[in-house]
Amino acid sequence: MKLLEVTNLNKSFKDFQAVKDLSFSVNQGDIYGFLGPNGAGKSTTLRMILGLIYPSSGTIKFKGEEITANSRAYLAHMGALIERPDFYTNLSAYNNLSLFAQLSKIPDRENRIQEVLREVKLEDRQKTKVKAYSQGMKQRLGIAQALLHKPDLIILDEPSNGLDPQGQADMRELILRISKEMNITVILSSHILSEIEQIANRMLIISHGEKLREGGVKELMAAEQMSVNIKSDNKEGVLVFLQTNGFDCEIHDDYVRAKCEESKIPELTKKIVDAGFSIYEVKQLRTLEEYFIQLTA
């Protein structure tokens, strides 16, 4: 089921067109990776979805209903953390969430605040003033705030920004819990491509405001040629054999590195073995980072 549909979206700021005829859809249950280089139009698109700015043209539908300049009810079903969370730093985490819960008229506020604090693993620091929080703790508190009203969709814009490797791992674990255990659809914009590769099931790549690719992460990457390292006792012979059979390849350290679609790697390996060469290792080198750089140049 399509939870969010964006069709022919455009946004201009005077003479600059930030988003150009952009169309994509997010299915219920997705962890949807939203990728693009700086200035690609990601944050502008997310702000339009949240009603913070308005499109120049095009449509955005949430749960089948079109979002307009007068729409506000749909926001009760969305949560968001855009760029960085803002809190009253002289208040504790608990008091910040209590204030937001009152403004949002959330029922059974006390229990709900304790629930989200447990989800983001801040229950033991809830009485600490936010000014004493690390960047990672502030990010998790921002997500707790976005989860308070039990949204159907949560939008996370660079949630791992500024976090150390352990903080990034904790954030990935939290996002997976939000998706799998809380049944909340996630749109995840991130510069950390390995993060998208590990947890997203679908993704959109944009550049200069335009869509380059959309679809399943694994399917999109598998459809393109990747690098494969082949280790053999006769790398020169394997090189000549592959070149004779039309493969783009070269010797790289102890390996022959060949270009090959993922689906054809078993066939490639069989051809080498049938030709009488011994193979000790075959390693795929294609990563989302390589794919992204190739597309966005």
C-alpha positions as CSV (number, residue, x, y, z in Angstrom):
1,M,0.0,0.0,0.0
2,K,1.3,3.5,-1.0
3,L,1.5,5.6,2.1
4,L,3.1,8.7,0.4
5,E,2.9,9.7,-3.2
6,V,4.8,12.6,-4.8
7,T,3.9,13.4,-8.4
8,N,5.6,16.0,-10.7
9,L,6.8,18.1,-7.8
10,N,8.5,21.4,-8.5
11,K,9.9,24.1,-6.3
12,S,11.6,27.3,-7.4
13,F,13.2,30.1,-5.3
14,K,13.2,33.1,-7.7
15,D,15.4,32.0,-10.6
16,F,16.7,28.8,-9.0
17,Q,14.7,25.6,-9.4
18,A,15.6,23.4,-6.4
19,V,13.2,20.5,-7.3
20,K,12.4,19.5,-10.9
21,D,9.4,17.3,-11.8
22,L,10.1,14.9,-9.0
23,S,7.9,11.8,-8.6
24,F,8.3,8.9,-6.1
25,S,6.2,6.8,-3.7
26,V,6.8,5.4,-0.2
27,N,5.1,2.1,0.7
28,Q,3.7,1.3,4.1
29,G,6.4,-0.5,6.0
30,D,9.3,0.9,4.0
31,I,12.6,2.1,5.3
32,Y,13.0,4.4,2.4
33,G,16.5,5.8,1.7
34,F,16.5,9.3,0.3
35,L,19.9,10.1,-1.2
36,G,21.6,12.9,-3.1
37,P,24.6,15.1,-2.9
38,N,24.6,18.4,-1.1
39,G,22.2,20.8,-2.8
40,A,20.3,18.0,-4.6
41,G,16.9,19.1,-3.2
42,K,16.5,16.5,-0.4
43,S,15.7,18.9,2.5
44,T,13.5,21.1,0.2
45,T,11.5,18.0,-0.7
46,L,11.1,16.9,2.9
47,R,10.1,20.4,4.0
48,M,7.3,20.4,1.3
49,I,6.0,17.0,2.5
50,L,5.9,18.5,6.1
51,G,4.1,21.6,4.9
52,L,7.0,23.9,6.0
53,I,7.2,25.3,2.5
54,Y,4.9,24.9,-0.5
55,P,5.5,23.5,-3.9
56,S,5.5,25.6,-7.0
57,S,3.6,22.8,-8.7
58,G,2.9,19.1,-8.4
59,T,1.0,17.0,-5.8
60,I,1.8,15.3,-2.6
61,K,-0.6,12.7,-1.3
62,F,-0.6,11.1,2.2
63,K,-2.8,8.1,2.7
64,G,-4.5,8.9,-0.6
65,E,-5.4,12.5,0.5
66,E,-3.8,15.4,-1.3
67,I,-1.7,17.8,0.9
68,T,-2.6,21.4,0.3
69,A,-1.6,24.8,1.8
70,N,-4.6,24.5,4.1
71,S,-3.9,20.9,5.2
72,R,-2.8,20.3,8.7
73,A,-4.6,17.3,10.0
74,Y,-2.2,14.9,8.2
75,L,0.6,16.1,10.4
76,A,-0.9,14.3,13.4
77,H,0.2,11.1,11.6
78,M,3.8,12.2,10.8
79,G,6.9,12.7,12.9
80,A,10.1,14.3,11.8
81,L,13.6,15.2,12.8
82,I,15.0,17.6,10.2
83,E,18.7,18.4,10.4
84,R,19.0,18.7,14.1
85,P,16.7,18.7,17.2
86,D,16.0,21.9,19.1
87,F,15.1,21.8,22.8
88,Y,15.0,24.1,25.8
89,T,18.5,23.2,27.0
90,N,17.9,24.4,30.6
91,L,15.1,21.9,30.9
92,S,15.4,18.2,31.4
93,A,14.6,15.7,28.7
94,Y,11.5,14.7,30.6
95,N,10.3,18.3,30.9
96,N,10.9,19.0,27.2
97,L,8.9,16.0,26.2
98,S,6.2,16.9,28.8
99,L,5.9,20.3,27.2
100,F,5.6,19.0,23.7
101,A,3.1,16.3,24.8
102,Q,0.9,19.0,26.4
103,L,1.0,21.2,23.2
104,S,0.1,18.1,21.1
105,K,-2.7,17.1,23.5
106,I,-1.3,13.6,23.8
107,P,-3.5,11.4,26.0
108,D,-2.0,9.5,29.0
109,R,1.1,11.8,28.7
110,E,3.1,10.3,31.6
111,N,3.0,6.7,30.3
112,R,3.7,7.8,26.7
113,I,6.7,9.9,27.7
114,Q,8.2,6.9,29.6
115,E,7.5,4.6,26.7
116,V,9.4,6.8,24.2
117,L,12.3,7.4,26.6
118,R,12.7,3.6,27.0
119,E,12.6,3.2,23.2
120,V,15.5,5.6,22.7
121,K,17.3,4.4,25.8
122,L,17.2,7.7,27.7
123,E,15.0,6.7,30.7
124,D,18.0,6.8,33.0
125,R,19.0,10.3,31.9
126,Q,15.5,11.8,31.7
127,K,16.0,14.2,34.6
128,T,19.3,15.5,33.2
129,K,19.2,19.0,31.6
130,V,19.5,18.8,27.8
131,K,22.6,21.1,27.8
132,A,24.5,18.3,29.4
133,Y,23.6,15.8,26.6
134,S,26.0,14.6,24.0
135,Q,25.1,15.0,20.3
136,G,24.0,11.4,20.1
137,M,21.7,11.8,23.1
138,K,20.2,14.9,21.6
139,Q,19.5,13.0,18.3
140,R,17.8,10.2,20.2
141,L,15.7,12.7,22.2
142,G,14.7,14.3,18.9
143,I,13.5,11.0,17.7
144,A,11.6,10.4,21.0
145,Q,9.8,13.7,20.4
146,A,8.9,12.7,16.9
147,L,7.5,9.4,18.2
148,L,5.4,10.9,21.0
149,H,2.1,11.0,19.0
150,K,2.5,7.5,17.5
151,P,2.9,8.6,13.9
152,D,2.4,6.3,10.8
153,L,5.4,7.9,9.1
154,I,8.6,9.3,10.5
155,I,11.0,11.5,8.5
156,L,14.7,11.5,9.6
157,D,17.0,14.0,7.9
158,E,20.6,13.1,8.7
159,P,19.9,11.4,12.1
160,S,23.5,10.1,12.4
161,N,25.1,13.5,11.6
162,G,28.0,14.2,13.9
163,L,27.8,10.8,15.7
164,D,30.8,8.5,16.3
165,P,30.8,4.9,14.9
166,Q,29.1,3.5,18.1
167,G,26.5,6.3,17.9
168,Q,25.9,5.5,14.3
169,A,25.4,1.8,15.1
170,D,23.0,2.7,17.9
171,M,21.0,4.9,15.5
172,R,20.7,2.1,12.9
173,E,19.5,-0.2,15.6
174,L,16.9,2.4,16.7
175,I,15.6,2.9,13.2
176,L,15.2,-0.8,12.7
177,R,13.2,-1.0,15.9
178,I,11.0,1.9,14.8
179,S,10.3,0.0,11.6
180,K,10.0,-3.6,12.7
181,E,8.7,-3.3,16.3
182,M,6.6,-0.1,16.1
183,N,5.4,-0.7,12.6
184,I,6.2,2.9,11.6
185,T,7.3,3.7,8.0
186,V,10.6,5.6,7.8
187,I,12.0,8.0,5.3
188,L,15.8,8.3,5.9
189,S,17.9,10.9,4.4
190,S,21.6,10.3,5.1
191,H,25.1,11.0,3.8
192,I,26.3,7.8,5.4
193,L,25.7,5.5,2.5
194,S,26.6,2.3,4.3
195,E,23.7,3.1,6.7
196,I,21.2,3.1,3.8
197,E,22.8,0.0,2.4
198,Q,22.4,-1.9,5.6
199,I,18.9,-1.0,6.7
200,A,16.8,0.5,3.8
201,N,14.7,-1.8,1.6
202,R,13.9,0.9,-1.1
203,M,15.7,4.1,-2.1
204,L,15.5,7.2,-4.2
205,I,18.6,9.0,-5.6
206,I,18.2,12.6,-6.8
207,S,20.7,15.1,-8.2
208,H,20.1,18.7,-9.1
209,G,16.5,18.3,-8.0
210,E,15.8,15.4,-10.4
211,K,15.2,11.7,-9.9
212,L,18.0,9.5,-11.1
213,R,16.9,6.1,-9.7
214,E,14.1,4.7,-7.5
215,G,13.5,1.1,-6.4
216,G,14.7,-1.7,-4.2
217,V,18.2,-1.2,-2.9
218,K,19.4,-4.7,-3.8
219,E,17.6,-4.8,-7.1
220,L,19.0,-1.4,-8.3
221,M,22.6,-2.3,-7.4
222,A,22.3,-5.8,-8.9
223,A,21.1,-4.4,-12.2
224,E,24.3,-2.5,-12.8
225,Q,27.8,-3.8,-13.4
226,M,30.0,-4.2,-10.3
227,S,33.6,-5.0,-9.7
228,V,34.5,-8.5,-8.8
229,N,37.9,-9.6,-7.4
230,I,39.0,-13.1,-8.6
231,K,42.0,-14.8,-6.9
232,S,43.6,-17.6,-8.8
233,D,47.0,-19.4,-9.0
234,N,47.3,-18.1,-12.6
235,K,46.0,-14.5,-12.6
236,E,47.7,-13.7,-15.9
237,G,46.0,-16.6,-17.6
238,V,42.6,-15.7,-16.1
239,L,43.1,-12.1,-17.3
240,V,43.8,-13.2,-20.9
241,F,40.9,-15.6,-20.8
242,L,38.4,-13.0,-19.5
243,Q,39.6,-10.4,-22.0
244,T,39.2,-12.9,-24.8
245,N,35.7,-13.5,-23.7
246,G,34.8,-9.8,-23.7
247,F,35.1,-8.9,-20.0
248,D,36.5,-5.5,-18.9
249,C,39.2,-6.5,-16.4
250,E,42.7,-5.8,-15.1
251,I,45.2,-7.2,-12.6
252,H,44.9,-5.5,-9.2
253,D,47.4,-6.6,-6.5
254,D,46.9,-10.4,-6.2
255,Y,43.5,-10.4,-8.0
256,V,42.0,-10.1,-11.4
257,R,39.4,-7.4,-11.1
258,A,36.5,-7.8,-13.6
259,K,33.3,-5.9,-14.4
260,C,30.3,-8.1,-14.2
261,E,26.6,-7.9,-13.3
262,E,25.8,-9.6,-10.0
263,S,23.4,-12.1,-11.6
264,K,26.1,-13.3,-13.9
265,I,28.9,-13.9,-11.3
266,P,28.1,-17.7,-11.0
267,E,28.3,-18.0,-14.8
268,L,31.6,-16.1,-14.9
269,T,33.0,-18.3,-12.1
270,K,31.9,-21.5,-13.9
271,K,33.6,-20.3,-17.2
272,I,36.9,-19.8,-15.4
273,V,36.8,-23.2,-13.7
274,D,35.7,-25.0,-16.9
275,A,38.7,-23.4,-18.7
276,G,41.0,-25.2,-16.2
277,F,41.9,-22.4,-13.8
278,S,41.8,-22.8,-10.0
279,I,39.8,-20.1,-8.1
280,Y,40.6,-19.4,-4.4
281,E,38.3,-16.5,-3.9
282,V,35.6,-14.4,-5.6
283,K,34.7,-11.1,-3.9
284,Q,32.0,-8.6,-4.9
285,L,33.3,-5.0,-4.5
286,R,30.1,-3.1,-5.5
287,T,29.0,-0.8,-2.7
288,L,26.2,1.7,-2.5
289,E,28.9,4.4,-2.4
290,E,30.3,3.3,-5.7
291,Y,26.8,3.2,-7.2
292,F,26.0,6.6,-5.9
293,I,29.2,8.2,-7.1
294,Q,28.8,6.7,-10.5
295,L,25.2,8.1,-10.9
296,T,25.8,11.5,-9.4
297,A,29.3,12.0,-11.0
